[in-house]
C-alpha cells in the first residue's frame, strides 16, 4: 500500500490504507528468525505494531526484515550500532520558570557516528519520542568532546507537521524547571540517518516557498511503493 506522507486520516480511512495482516519475519546476523506478532498500541499512529516475543535487539547486530502480503514481498536491512559514550546531561535555568537541557558525548574517532535523541517528559508523555532537531552527524566533531541542546517536542507531533503544541507557556525548545525529563541518546546506522534526515529536510522544505527538493527521500526498503 502507498500513502502520501502528509495525508489526513480518520478512523474509517485508516483501515483501507494500512495493512495489519501481513506476515513479517525478522532474521539476525546469526541466522536466527522469528515471525513478528501484531499488537495494538494506541500511542502510535497507525496503532498497529509488529513485535518480537523472543528475539531482542543487540549491539553491533544486523537485522533483515521480510514482509509478505499475497504475492508482494518487501525487504529491508537495519543494524544496531554500539552505545554512545554519553558524558553527562545537564540543566541550565534560562528564567525563573524554564530551563534548557544539554547533553555531552565523547565521540569515537574510529567510526562515523550518527546520533539520535529522544525524550520522555513525565506527566506529559507516555513514551520516549524524538526531540526537536534529533539528528546529528559527527562530521563536524569527529573524535571530539561535543555538547548539544536537547530540544523539547510534542509526543504526538515531534516533526511539528500539524503545528501542535503541548499548550505550555514556555518556548518550544525549553522545559519547565519543574519538569522531570528522561533523556535517551542513541546511535543509529547511516541508512537510518539518511532516511530520517531526508524526511526532516522534506518537511522543512515544504514550509518554505523558496525551497525545492529535487531528489527522492532515501529509503532502505526494497520492493516498496512510493518515493
Secondary structure, 3 states (H helix, E strand, C coil): CCCCCCCCCCCCHHHHCCCCCCEEEEEECCCCEEECEEEECCCCCCCEEEECCCCCCCCCEEEEEEEEECCEEEEEEEEECCCCEEEEEEEEECCCCEEEEEEEEECCCCCCCEEEEEEEECCCCCCCEEEEEEEEEHHHCCCCEEEEEEECCCHHHCCCCCCCCCCCCCCCCCEECCCCEEEEEEEECHHHHHHHHHHHHHHHHHCCCCCCCCCCCCCCEECCCCC
